[in-house]
Amino acid sequence: MAELSRRKFVALSGAAAAGLAVAGTTGAGAAPGTPAAAPSAALSQTGTIADAQHVVILMQENRSFDHYFGMLRGVRGFADRSAIQIAGGYSVFNQPNGLGRQYPWQFSLTKPAGGADPERLAQCNGDLAHGWSDQHTAWNGGKLDSWVLAKGNARTLGYLTRQDIPFHYALAENWTVCDAYFCSVLSATGPNRTYHWSGQIDPDGKAGGPAYDGGDEKGLRWQTYAEALENAGVSWKVYQNAADNYGDNALAYFTQFSGAPAGSPLAVKGMGSVPKATGRTPDDIVAAIRADVLNGTLPQVSWIVPNQEVSEHPYATPADGAHFVHNVIDALNANPDVFNSTVLFLNYDENDGFFDHVPPPAAPAGTPGEFYSGKNIGLGFRVPMIAISPWTRGGWVDSEVFDHTSVLRFMEAWTAALGTPAKCVNISDWRRRICGDLTSMFDFANPVYGLPALPDTSQTIGLSACGPLPNPAPVNNQLPVQESGTRPARALPYQPNANLDHLEFGSAGAIKVWIRMENAGAAAVKSAHFAAYANAYRGGGPWQYTVDPGGNTSDFFNCGTGFGGGPYDLSVVGPNRFLRRFKGDATKAGKNAAVTASYAVEPGTGRLAVYFKLANTGTTPLTFTIASNNYRTDGPWTYQVPAGGSVTDFFNAVAYTGGWYDFTVTVDADTTWSQRFTGHLETGTASVSG
């Protein structure tokens, strides 16, 4: 359509395009941003989280991470080397589609029936099924192999590119994006927003729940985080047009708000409405924010609830959403001191029906607060999250595991630092162990003040332009080629490791493969999630594990009688592209080969390295080979290990490959046997994405 071709998409260039934007950087043809300036003396400059004076939360609708950012350079997208394998030996990206198969496909390459403009289809994607039942079907216990079946349409695999959503990419290039931020529930908007505002869905039905499916969230009675702020004396407000909020103000699900007396704090702050402006776009919300910024009355915590047209809920377009987000940023910058002391969180409530390839961490069976009707509540699928603030500038990626409760926990940490602690009492113990509090996204000691140049977003589209449209269908079927390059990466608070510990031979042909998982090292201050997958020879799984800092756990997997008769092919995955894959046949010579991977300091340097101990428990010599799959171009390395002996060697990944490693170990005596070791060494300091 003509209006799309006229849109003024301005690409960032130079340092900004490289994710190293500095205040005042201007791409060619871009409208100038606010140049960097010395911070006002009124700004707190302690170098801590207490320097943030305002937290603004803008939750948009229904987009998965792969759908928006699978093509973005330097994040865990379509080039993921540690992607799981699904039934039949296929990559998770190669999904079943009826009698055929389908990779993710680009909406704007579509040639649908009816003559619809493919460029329009990049904006008008249309929503898909995304309730409790079909989200769990797509998840399939963690196998992630039923997306098209669950959503009823290959449109689930559609994705957008930098050219389609340049403003969103510009936000990621200038600030910090998360590539392990998951929604909270394998379900719809309502339950995820309930988590976002209160930390749970009450699965046991003690206070009006369980609010587990879209449309059932009403009459809830437990404490919301807004009430925790109110009780702590922290100022807060919801910015919304109450007559046109798309049902997205989750406070309205709670009786204490829906029944709040007129004039009460809960009614005024939580259920009030900004004055309605004329015209199609929701300038009323932006105008109210701008007025409070200029009047010095912006509260400490603000939740923004847009209307449908700018919510990015299909058929609402990313272009209209970008314009709204841009206007919110400009409104906060109406007083640069406010923008320079504000954290703006831009996140998305759930994935709609759009595909994402990273299995969400899931609680082990029986975990309190994490199951409803025998099914895992979450975590849900990945969604975008970008933190816009002076302390997140530079095009960083943070790969720590987060969910919607992480926003509440950031405010817990922040209000505690301000001396007015407000705690969310509903977040489960498991979720607190697994999910971070978002503080790792920030470098409070080194703010970059000012607003960088951003693409123009003035050419909006509108809901009426998006329907009805022919249902698009893919015209290409190959793995998308993600943008090349890396980006600076925040330090992570765990150090996952896993090894095939030993084979156990029992009576009547029983054979068990024992795998040991651990989370150990100086960086391990947060619990790590693992999942084990059976790639072939047997069914079941994946199996879920949570390992606390400094801890370990072991489990066995049958591969003998009734489970393949000796062959095994098992994977263990964890955070930040962590992968182990163990293949072999317990009846062949490889049963005498053992590899133990560990992390230790390289002699004479003080730098962490990956160590491999190669052991031979048999009666004849073995030749081991270690080959680098990625990151290094040298090798392979061979080792002669005598019967009953062992050899140890190390690889200095921190010094040469940014901490990343990816090795496969084989033995000469058994071609069925191999072990792959992939991951990242954490040093407690910033790194680079893999």
C-alpha positions as CSV (number, residue, x, y, z in Angstrom):
1,M,0.0,0.0,0.0
2,A,1.2,3.5,-0.8
3,E,1.1,4.7,2.8
4,L,3.5,2.0,3.8
5,S,6.0,2.8,1.0
6,R,6.1,6.4,2.1
7,R,7.1,5.6,5.7
8,K,10.3,7.4,6.7
9,F,12.3,4.5,8.0
10,V,15.7,5.9,8.9
11,A,18.5,3.4,9.6
12,L,21.0,4.0,12.3
13,S,24.6,4.2,11.2
14,G,28.1,4.2,12.6
15,A,28.3,3.6,16.3
16,A,24.6,3.4,16.7
17,A,24.2,0.6,14.2
18,A,27.0,-1.3,16.0
19,G,25.1,-1.1,19.2
20,L,27.5,1.5,20.6
21,A,25.3,4.5,20.4
22,V,26.2,7.6,22.3
23,A,24.0,10.5,23.1
24,G,23.7,12.8,20.2
25,T,24.5,10.2,17.6
26,T,22.4,10.9,14.5
27,G,21.9,8.6,11.6
28,A,21.8,10.0,8.1
29,G,18.5,11.8,7.6
30,A,17.3,11.1,11.1
31,A,15.5,13.7,13.1
32,P,18.0,15.0,15.7
33,G,17.7,13.5,19.2
34,T,18.4,15.4,22.4
35,P,22.2,15.8,22.6
36,A,24.1,14.5,25.6
37,A,24.5,17.2,28.3
38,A,25.9,17.4,31.7
39,P,23.4,15.9,34.1
40,S,21.4,18.4,36.2
41,A,22.6,18.9,39.7
42,A,19.1,17.8,40.7
43,L,19.8,14.3,39.6
44,S,20.9,11.7,42.1
45,Q,24.4,10.4,41.2
46,T,25.2,7.7,43.7
47,G,26.1,5.1,41.1
48,T,23.4,2.8,42.5
49,I,19.8,1.8,41.7
50,A,18.7,4.6,44.0
51,D,19.6,7.1,41.2
52,A,16.4,6.0,39.4
53,Q,13.6,8.3,40.4
54,H,10.8,6.9,38.2
55,V,9.9,3.5,36.8
56,V,7.5,3.5,33.9
57,I,6.1,0.2,32.7
58,L,4.6,-0.1,29.2
59,M,3.3,-3.6,28.5
60,Q,2.3,-4.2,24.9
61,E,0.4,-7.1,23.4
62,N,1.1,-10.5,21.9
63,R,4.4,-10.8,20.2
64,S,7.0,-13.5,20.6
65,F,10.7,-12.9,20.7
66,D,11.5,-14.9,17.5
67,H,8.6,-13.2,15.7
68,Y,10.1,-9.7,16.4
69,F,13.8,-10.3,17.1
70,G,14.7,-13.7,15.7
71,M,16.7,-11.9,13.0
72,L,18.4,-9.3,15.2
73,R,22.2,-9.6,15.4
74,G,23.8,-10.9,18.5
75,V,20.8,-12.3,20.3
76,R,19.5,-15.9,20.6
77,G,17.5,-16.0,17.4
78,F,17.4,-18.1,14.3
79,A,21.2,-18.7,14.3
80,D,21.0,-20.4,17.7
81,R,23.6,-23.2,17.6
82,S,22.1,-24.8,20.7
83,A,18.6,-25.2,19.5
84,I,16.8,-28.4,20.6
85,Q,16.0,-31.3,18.3
86,I,12.4,-32.4,17.8
87,A,11.0,-35.8,16.8
88,G,12.4,-37.3,13.6
89,G,15.8,-35.7,14.1
90,Y,14.7,-32.2,12.9
91,S,15.8,-28.9,14.3
92,V,13.1,-27.1,16.4
93,F,13.0,-24.5,13.6
94,N,11.8,-27.2,11.1
95,Q,8.2,-27.6,12.3
96,P,5.6,-30.2,11.3
97,N,3.0,-28.7,9.0
98,G,0.4,-31.3,8.1
99,L,2.1,-33.9,5.9
100,G,5.0,-31.5,5.3
101,R,7.3,-29.3,7.3
102,Q,7.9,-25.6,7.5
103,Y,10.6,-23.2,8.7
104,P,9.9,-19.7,10.0
105,W,9.1,-17.5,7.1
106,Q,9.1,-13.7,6.5
107,F,5.7,-12.1,6.3
108,S,6.8,-9.4,3.8
109,L,7.9,-12.1,1.3
110,T,4.4,-13.5,1.2
111,K,2.3,-13.5,-2.0
112,P,-1.2,-14.2,-0.7
113,A,-4.3,-14.8,-2.7
114,G,-6.5,-11.7,-3.3
115,G,-3.7,-9.3,-4.2
116,A,-2.9,-8.1,-0.7
117,D,0.3,-6.1,-0.4
118,P,3.0,-8.2,1.1
119,E,4.4,-5.1,2.8
120,R,1.0,-4.6,4.5
121,L,1.1,-8.2,5.7
122,A,4.4,-7.4,7.5
123,Q,2.3,-5.0,9.6
124,C,-1.2,-6.7,9.6
125,N,-0.3,-10.2,10.9
126,G,-3.6,-11.2,12.4
127,D,-3.9,-13.0,15.7
128,L,-3.8,-16.7,16.4
129,A,-5.1,-19.0,19.1
130,H,-3.3,-18.3,22.4
131,G,-5.3,-19.7,25.3
132,W,-4.3,-22.2,28.0
133,S,-5.1,-25.3,26.0
134,D,-3.4,-24.5,22.7
135,Q,-0.4,-22.8,24.3
136,H,0.2,-26.0,26.2
137,T,-0.3,-28.0,23.0
138,A,2.4,-25.9,21.3
139,W,4.7,-26.4,24.3
140,N,4.0,-30.1,24.4
141,G,5.7,-30.6,27.7
142,G,8.8,-28.8,26.4
143,K,9.2,-30.6,23.1
144,L,8.0,-27.5,21.1
145,D,7.0,-29.7,18.2
146,S,3.3,-28.8,17.7
147,W,3.1,-25.2,16.8
148,V,1.2,-25.4,13.5
149,L,-1.1,-28.1,15.0
150,A,-1.8,-26.0,18.1
151,K,-2.4,-22.7,16.3
152,G,-4.1,-24.2,13.2
153,N,-2.1,-22.2,10.8
154,A,1.5,-21.9,9.5
155,R,1.2,-18.2,10.1
156,T,2.4,-19.1,13.6
157,L,5.9,-19.3,12.1
158,G,5.8,-15.8,10.5
159,Y,8.5,-13.3,11.5
160,L,9.5,-9.7,10.9
161,T,12.8,-8.1,10.0
162,R,14.7,-4.9,10.7
163,Q,13.1,-3.4,7.6
164,D,9.6,-4.2,8.9
165,I,10.1,-2.9,12.4
166,P,13.0,-0.4,12.3
167,F,12.0,1.5,15.4
168,H,11.9,-1.7,17.6
169,Y,15.4,-2.6,16.2
170,A,16.6,0.9,17.0
171,L,15.5,0.5,20.6
172,A,17.5,-2.7,20.9
173,E,20.5,-1.1,19.2
174,N,20.5,1.9,21.6
175,W,19.5,0.4,24.9
176,T,19.4,-3.2,26.4
177,V,17.3,-6.1,25.1
178,C,16.6,-9.4,26.9
179,D,16.7,-12.6,24.9
180,A,15.7,-14.9,27.8
181,Y,12.6,-12.9,29.1
182,F,9.6,-15.2,29.2
183,C,6.0,-14.5,29.8
184,S,4.7,-15.9,33.0
185,V,2.0,-18.3,31.9
186,L,1.5,-20.7,29.0
187,S,-1.8,-19.0,28.4
188,A,-3.4,-15.8,27.3
189,T,-3.2,-12.0,28.0
190,G,-5.3,-12.0,31.2
191,P,-3.3,-14.5,33.2
192,N,0.0,-13.0,32.1
193,R,-1.1,-9.5,33.0
194,T,-2.4,-10.9,36.3
195,Y,1.1,-12.1,37.0
196,H,2.5,-8.8,35.8
197,W,0.5,-6.8,38.3
198,S,0.4,-9.3,41.2
199,G,2.9,-12.1,40.9
200,Q,0.5,-15.1,40.6
201,I,-2.8,-16.5,39.2
202,D,-3.9,-18.2,42.5
203,P,-3.8,-21.8,41.1
204,D,-5.3,-23.2,44.3
205,G,-8.3,-21.0,44.1
206,K,-7.9,-19.5,47.6
207,A,-8.7,-15.8,46.6
208,G,-10.9,-15.8,43.6
209,G,-8.6,-17.8,41.2
210,P,-7.4,-19.7,39.4
211,A,-7.2,-17.0,36.7
212,Y,-5.5,-19.4,34.3
213,D,-7.2,-18.7,31.0
214,G,-8.2,-15.6,29.1
215,G,-11.6,-14.2,30.1
216,D,-11.7,-15.8,33.6
217,E,-9.9,-13.0,35.4
218,K,-12.5,-11.3,37.6
219,G,-13.4,-11.3,41.2
220,L,-9.8,-11.7,42.3
221,R,-9.0,-10.8,45.9
222,W,-5.3,-11.1,46.6
223,Q,-2.9,-8.2,47.0
224,T,-1.6,-6.5,43.9
225,Y,1.7,-4.8,43.7
226,A,0.0,-1.4,43.4
227,E,-1.4,-1.9,46.9
228,A,2.1,-2.9,48.1
229,L,3.4,0.4,46.7
230,E,0.5,2.3,48.3
231,N,1.2,0.7,51.7
232,A,4.9,1.6,51.4
233,G,4.1,5.2,50.6
234,V,5.5,5.0,47.0
235,S,3.6,7.1,44.6
236,W,2.1,5.3,41.6
237,K,-0.6,5.7,38.8
238,V,-2.1,3.9,35.9
239,Y,-2.2,6.0,32.7
240,Q,-5.2,4.7,30.6
241,N,-8.3,5.7,28.8
242,A,-10.6,3.6,30.8
243,A,-13.2,3.5,28.0
244,D,-10.7,2.2,25.5
245,N,-8.1,0.2,27.3
246,Y,-8.7,-3.2,25.5
247,G,-9.3,-4.8,28.9
248,D,-5.6,-4.6,29.7
249,N,-5.6,-2.9,33.0
250,A,-5.2,-6.0,35.2
251,L,-6.1,-4.0,38.4
252,A,-9.7,-4.1,37.2
253,Y,-9.7,-7.9,37.6
254,F,-9.5,-7.4,41.4
255,T,-12.5,-6.6,43.6
256,Q,-10.6,-4.1,45.7
257,F,-10.2,-2.0,42.5
258,S,-13.4,-2.8,40.7
259,G,-15.3,-2.0,43.9
260,A,-13.1,0.8,45.2
261,P,-15.1,3.8,46.5
262,A,-15.0,6.9,44.3
263,G,-12.2,9.2,45.3
264,S,-10.2,6.5,47.1
265,P,-6.6,6.0,46.2
266,L,-7.2,2.7,44.4
267,A,-10.1,4.2,42.4
268,V,-8.2,7.4,41.4
269,K,-4.8,5.9,40.8
270,G,-5.7,2.5,39.5
271,M,-9.1,2.9,37.8
272,G,-9.0,6.6,36.8
273,S,-8.9,7.8,33.2
274,V,-7.0,10.5,31.4
275,P,-9.1,13.1,29.6
276,K,-10.3,11.8,26.2
277,A,-8.6,13.6,23.3
278,T,-10.1,13.9,19.8
279,G,-8.7,12.1,16.8
280,R,-7.7,8.6,16.1
281,T,-4.4,8.2,17.9
282,P,-4.3,8.0,21.7
283,D,-2.6,11.3,22.3
284,D,-4.7,11.6,25.5
285,I,-2.4,9.2,27.3
286,V,0.8,10.7,26.0
287,A,-0.5,14.2,26.8
288,A,-1.3,13.2,30.4
289,I,2.2,11.8,30.8
290,R,3.8,14.9,29.3
291,A,1.8,17.2,31.5
292,D,2.8,15.3,34.7
293,V,6.5,15.4,33.5
294,L,6.4,19.2,33.0
295,N,4.4,19.8,36.2
296,G,6.8,17.7,38.3
297,T,4.0,15.3,39.2
298,L,5.0,12.1,37.4
299,P,4.7,9.4,40.1
300,Q,7.5,7.1,41.1
301,V,5.8,4.2,39.4
302,S,3.7,4.5,36.3
303,W,1.8,1.7,34.4
304,I,0.8,2.6,30.9
305,V,-2.2,0.8,29.3
306,P,-2.7,1.7,25.7
307,N,-5.8,1.2,23.6
308,Q,-6.1,-1.6,21.0
309,E,-5.0,0.4,18.0
310,V,-1.5,1.0,19.4
311,S,-1.2,-2.1,21.6
312,E,0.5,-4.2,18.8
313,H,-2.1,-6.9,19.3
314,P,-2.6,-8.3,15.8
315,Y,-4.2,-6.8,13.9
316,A,-2.9,-3.7,15.6
317,T,0.3,-2.9,13.7
318,P,3.9,-2.7,15.0
319,A,4.1,0.7,13.2
320,D,1.3,2.2,15.3
321,G,2.8,0.7,18.4
322,A,6.2,2.1,17.5
323,H,4.6,5.6,17.1
324,F,3.0,5.3,20.6
325,V,6.2,4.1,22.3
326,H,8.1,6.9,20.5
327,N,5.6,9.5,21.8
328,V,5.9,8.1,25.4
329,I,9.7,8.4,25.2
330,D,9.3,12.0,23.9
331,A,6.8,12.8,26.6
332,L,9.2,11.6,29.3
333,N,11.9,13.7,27.7
334,A,9.8,16.8,27.8
335,N,11.9,17.5,30.9
336,P,15.3,15.9,30.2
337,D,15.9,15.6,33.9
338,V,13.0,13.3,34.1
339,F,14.1,11.1,31.2
340,N,17.6,11.0,32.6
341,S,16.3,9.6,35.9
342,T,13.7,7.2,34.5
343,V,13.6,3.5,33.8
344,L,11.1,2.7,31.0
345,F,10.4,-1.1,30.7
346,L,8.9,-2.0,27.3
347,N,7.6,-5.6,27.4
348,Y,4.9,-7.8,25.9
349,D,2.2,-9.7,27.8
350,E,2.4,-13.0,25.8
351,N,3.4,-14.4,22.4
352,D,-0.1,-14.6,20.9
353,G,0.2,-17.7,18.7
354,F,3.6,-16.8,17.3
355,F,6.5,-19.3,17.4
356,D,9.5,-19.2,19.7
357,H,12.2,-21.8,19.6
358,V,13.6,-21.6,23.2
359,P,12.0,-24.0,25.6
360,P,10.7,-22.1,28.7
361,P,12.1,-23.2,32.0
362,A,9.5,-25.3,33.8
363,A,9.2,-26.3,37.4
364,P,9.7,-30.0,38.4
365,A,6.5,-31.9,39.2
366,G,5.0,-31.0,42.6
367,T,6.6,-27.5,42.9
368,P,4.3,-25.4,45.0
369,G,2.4,-22.6,43.2
370,E,3.6,-23.7,39.7
371,F,0.9,-26.2,38.7
372,Y,-2.8,-26.0,37.8
373,S,-4.9,-29.1,37.1
374,G,-1.7,-31.2,36.9
375,K,-0.1,-28.9,34.3
376,N,2.8,-26.5,34.5
377,I,1.7,-22.9,34.7
378,G,4.9,-21.6,33.1
379,L,7.2,-20.1,32.3
380,G,5.5,-19.1,29.1
381,F,7.2,-18.5,25.8
382,R,9.8,-15.7,25.2
383,V,8.6,-12.2,24.5
384,P,10.5,-9.0,23.9
385,M,11.8,-6.8,26.8
386,I,13.8,-3.7,26.4
387,A,14.9,-1.4,29.2
388,I,15.2,2.3,28.2
389,S,17.2,4.3,30.6
390,P,20.5,6.2,31.0
391,W,21.9,3.0,32.7
392,T,21.1,0.6,29.8
393,R,22.5,2.5,26.8
394,G,24.9,0.8,24.4
395,G,23.0,-2.0,22.5
396,W,23.5,-4.6,25.2
397,V,21.9,-8.1,25.4
398,D,21.0,-9.7,28.8
399,S,20.5,-13.4,28.6
400,E,19.5,-14.0,32.3
401,V,16.2,-15.8,32.7
402,F,13.4,-13.3,33.5
403,D,9.6,-13.3,33.5
404,H,6.9,-10.7,34.3
405,T,7.5,-11.1,38.0
406,S,11.0,-9.8,37.4
407,V,9.6,-6.4,36.8
408,L,8.0,-6.5,40.3
409,R,11.2,-7.7,41.8
410,F,13.1,-4.9,40.2
411,M,10.7,-2.5,42.0
412,E,11.3,-4.5,45.2
413,A,15.0,-3.9,44.9
414,W,14.5,-0.3,43.9
415,T,12.1,0.6,46.7
416,A,14.3,-1.1,49.2
417,A,17.2,1.1,48.1
418,L,15.0,4.2,48.5
419,G,14.2,3.2,52.0
420,T,10.5,2.5,51.2
421,P,10.5,-1.3,50.6
422,A,7.4,-2.7,48.8
423,K,7.4,-6.5,48.5
424,C,5.3,-8.7,46.3
425,V,4.1,-11.4,48.6
426,N,2.6,-13.7,45.9
427,I,5.7,-14.8,43.8
428,S,6.5,-18.5,44.3
429,D,9.8,-19.6,45.8
430,W,10.7,-21.5,42.6
431,R,10.1,-18.4,40.4
432,R,12.2,-16.3,42.7
433,R,15.0,-18.9,42.4
434,I,14.9,-19.2,38.6
435,C,14.0,-15.7,37.4
436,G,16.2,-12.6,38.0
437,D,15.1,-9.2,39.1
438,L,16.3,-7.3,36.0
439,T,19.0,-5.4,37.8
440,S,21.7,-7.2,35.7
441,M,20.4,-5.1,32.7
442,F,21.8,-2.0,34.3
443,D,25.1,-0.3,34.8
444,F,24.2,2.4,37.4
445,A,27.8,3.5,37.7
446,N,28.1,4.6,34.1
447,P,25.0,6.3,32.8
448,V,24.7,7.8,29.3
449,Y,22.4,10.7,29.5
450,G,20.3,12.1,26.7
451,L,18.0,10.7,24.0
452,P,19.7,9.3,20.8
453,A,18.3,9.8,17.4
454,L,15.5,7.4,16.6
455,P,13.6,6.5,13.3
456,D,10.7,8.6,12.4
457,T,7.4,6.9,13.2
458,S,4.8,9.5,12.2
459,Q,3.3,7.5,9.3
460,T,0.8,5.3,11.2
461,I,-1.6,2.8,9.6
462,G,-4.6,2.1,11.8
463,L,-6.8,-0.9,12.5
464,S,-9.1,-0.4,9.7
465,A,-6.3,-0.9,7.2
466,C,-5.7,-4.4,8.5
467,G,-8.9,-6.3,8.0
468,P,-10.2,-8.2,6.4
469,L,-7.1,-9.6,4.7
470,P,-6.4,-12.9,2.9
471,N,-4.7,-15.4,5.1
472,P,-1.0,-15.3,4.2
473,A,0.9,-18.4,3.4
474,P,4.7,-18.9,3.2
475,V,6.5,-18.9,-0.1
476,N,9.9,-19.7,1.2
477,N,10.9,-22.7,3.3
478,Q,14.5,-22.6,4.7
479,L,16.1,-21.6,7.9
480,P,16.2,-17.8,8.1
481,V,19.7,-16.3,8.0
482,Q,20.0,-14.1,11.1
483,E,22.0,-10.9,11.0
484,S,25.6,-11.5,11.6
485,G,27.6,-10.0,14.4
486,T,27.6,-9.9,18.2
487,R,26.7,-7.4,20.8
488,P,28.0,-6.6,24.3
489,A,26.5,-9.0,26.9
490,R,25.7,-8.6,30.6
491,A,27.3,-11.0,33.1
492,L,25.1,-13.9,34.2
493,P,24.6,-15.2,37.7
494,Y,25.1,-19.0,37.1
495,Q,27.6,-21.4,35.7
496,P,25.8,-24.5,34.3
497,N,27.7,-27.7,33.6
498,A,26.6,-31.3,32.9
499,N,28.5,-34.6,32.3
500,L,27.6,-38.2,31.5
501,D,28.7,-39.5,34.9
502,H,28.6,-43.3,34.2
503,L,26.7,-46.2,32.8
504,E,25.0,-48.6,35.2
505,F,24.4,-52.2,34.1
506,G,21.7,-54.1,35.8
507,S,20.1,-57.5,35.5
508,A,17.9,-58.6,32.6
509,G,19.5,-56.2,30.2
510,A,18.7,-53.0,32.2
511,I,21.1,-50.2,31.4
512,K,21.0,-46.7,32.9
513,V,22.8,-43.6,31.6
514,W,23.5,-41.3,34.6
515,I,23.9,-37.6,34.0
516,R,25.1,-35.1,36.6
517,M,24.1,-31.5,36.4
518,E,25.7,-28.8,38.4
519,N,25.7,-25.0,38.9
520,A,29.1,-24.2,40.5
521,G,31.7,-21.5,40.3
522,A,32.3,-18.0,41.5
523,A,29.6,-16.6,39.2
524,A,26.9,-19.1,40.4
525,V,24.7,-17.0,42.7
526,K,21.4,-17.8,41.1
527,S,19.6,-21.1,40.6
528,A,19.9,-22.6,37.1
529,H,17.3,-24.5,35.2
530,F,18.1,-27.6,33.1
531,A,16.0,-29.9,30.9
532,A,17.0,-33.3,29.6
533,Y,15.7,-34.5,26.2
534,A,15.7,-38.0,24.6
535,N,16.5,-37.3,21.0
536,A,16.1,-40.9,19.8
537,Y,15.6,-44.6,20.8
538,R,13.1,-43.9,23.6
539,G,10.2,-41.7,24.4
540,G,9.4,-39.5,27.4
541,G,10.6,-36.2,28.6
542,P,11.8,-33.7,28.6
543,W,12.6,-33.9,32.3
544,Q,13.0,-30.6,34.3
545,Y,15.6,-29.8,37.0
546,T,16.4,-26.8,39.2
547,V,19.9,-26.6,40.6
548,D,20.7,-24.0,43.3
549,P,24.0,-22.1,43.4
550,G,26.9,-24.4,44.3
551,G,24.6,-27.4,43.9
552,N,24.2,-30.4,41.7
553,T,21.7,-33.1,40.9
554,S,21.9,-36.5,39.0
555,D,19.3,-38.5,37.2
556,F,19.3,-41.7,35.1
557,F,17.9,-42.5,31.7
558,N,17.1,-46.1,30.7
559,C,18.7,-47.3,27.5
560,G,18.6,-51.0,27.9
561,T,15.8,-53.6,27.5
562,G,12.6,-51.8,26.5
563,F,14.4,-48.6,25.8
564,G,16.4,-49.2,22.7
565,G,18.6,-52.1,23.8
566,G,21.8,-50.1,24.3
567,P,21.8,-47.0,22.0
568,Y,21.2,-43.6,23.6
569,D,21.0,-40.0,22.4
570,L,20.4,-37.5,25.2
571,S,20.6,-33.7,25.4
572,V,20.7,-31.4,28.4
573,V,19.9,-27.8,27.9
574,G,20.2,-24.8,30.2
575,P,20.4,-21.0,30.2
576,N,22.2,-18.9,27.6
577,R,22.7,-21.6,24.9
578,F,24.0,-24.2,27.3
579,L,23.9,-27.6,25.7
580,R,25.3,-31.1,26.3
581,R,24.6,-34.0,23.9
582,F,25.6,-37.6,24.8
583,K,25.4,-40.2,22.0
584,G,26.5,-43.8,22.1
585,D,25.7,-47.5,22.5
586,A,26.2,-49.1,25.9
587,T,27.0,-52.4,24.2
588,K,29.9,-51.1,22.1
589,A,33.4,-50.0,22.8
590,G,32.4,-46.4,23.6
591,K,31.1,-47.7,27.0
592,N,34.7,-47.5,28.1
593,A,35.2,-43.9,27.2
594,A,34.4,-41.2,29.7
595,V,34.7,-37.4,29.5
596,T,34.4,-35.0,32.4
597,A,34.1,-31.3,31.5
598,S,34.9,-28.7,34.3
599,Y,35.8,-25.1,34.7
600,A,39.0,-24.0,36.4
601,V,41.6,-21.3,36.3
602,E,44.2,-21.5,33.5
603,P,47.7,-21.9,35.1
604,G,49.6,-18.6,35.2
605,T,46.9,-16.4,33.9
606,G,44.1,-16.3,36.4
607,R,41.6,-16.8,33.6
608,L,38.8,-19.4,33.5
609,A,39.2,-22.2,31.0
610,V,37.3,-25.3,30.0
611,Y,39.0,-28.5,31.1
612,F,38.4,-32.0,29.7
613,K,39.4,-35.2,31.5
614,L,39.5,-38.0,29.0
615,A,39.3,-41.4,30.8
616,N,39.6,-45.0,29.5
617,T,38.0,-47.6,31.7
618,G,38.6,-50.5,29.3
619,T,41.5,-52.9,28.7
620,T,42.7,-51.5,25.4
621,P,44.0,-48.0,24.4
622,L,41.6,-45.4,23.1
623,T,42.3,-42.4,20.9
624,F,40.1,-39.4,21.7
625,T,39.6,-36.5,19.4
626,I,38.4,-33.0,20.4
627,A,37.1,-30.9,17.6
628,S,35.8,-27.3,17.8
629,N,32.4,-26.8,16.2
630,N,32.3,-23.0,16.5
631,Y,34.3,-20.1,17.9
632,R,37.7,-21.6,17.2
633,T,39.2,-22.5,13.8
634,D,42.2,-24.5,15.0
635,G,42.3,-28.2,16.0
636,P,41.3,-30.9,16.1
637,W,43.3,-32.3,19.0
638,T,44.0,-36.0,19.5
639,Y,44.9,-37.8,22.7
640,Q,46.1,-41.4,23.2
641,V,44.7,-42.7,26.5
642,P,46.0,-46.1,27.7
643,A,43.8,-48.7,29.3
644,G,42.8,-47.6,32.8
645,G,44.4,-44.2,32.2
646,S,43.3,-40.6,31.7
647,V,44.5,-37.4,30.1
648,T,43.5,-33.8,31.0
649,D,43.7,-30.7,28.7
650,F,42.2,-27.3,28.9
651,F,41.0,-24.6,26.4
652,N,41.3,-20.9,27.3
653,A,37.9,-19.8,26.1
654,V,37.8,-16.5,28.0
655,A,41.1,-15.3,26.5
656,Y,40.3,-16.1,22.9
657,T,36.6,-16.6,22.3
658,G,34.8,-14.3,24.7
659,G,34.1,-17.2,27.1
660,W,32.2,-19.2,24.5
661,Y,33.1,-22.9,23.7
662,D,31.6,-25.6,21.5
663,F,33.5,-28.9,21.3
664,T,32.7,-32.4,20.2
665,V,34.6,-35.4,21.6
666,T,34.8,-38.7,19.7
667,V,36.8,-42.0,20.1
668,D,38.3,-44.0,17.3
669,A,37.0,-47.4,18.5
670,D,33.3,-46.5,18.3
671,T,31.7,-44.3,15.6
672,T,28.4,-44.3,17.5
673,W,29.9,-42.5,20.5
674,S,30.2,-38.7,20.7
675,Q,29.7,-36.0,23.3
676,R,29.1,-32.3,22.6
677,F,29.9,-29.5,25.1
678,T,28.6,-26.0,24.4
679,G,28.3,-23.0,26.7
680,H,29.8,-19.9,28.1
681,L,32.2,-19.3,31.0
682,E,30.9,-16.6,33.4
683,T,33.5,-14.4,35.0
684,G,31.2,-11.9,36.8
685,T,32.0,-9.3,34.2
686,A,30.6,-8.1,30.9
687,S,31.2,-10.3,27.9
688,V,30.0,-10.6,24.3
689,S,27.0,-12.5,22.8
690,G,27.7,-15.9,21.2
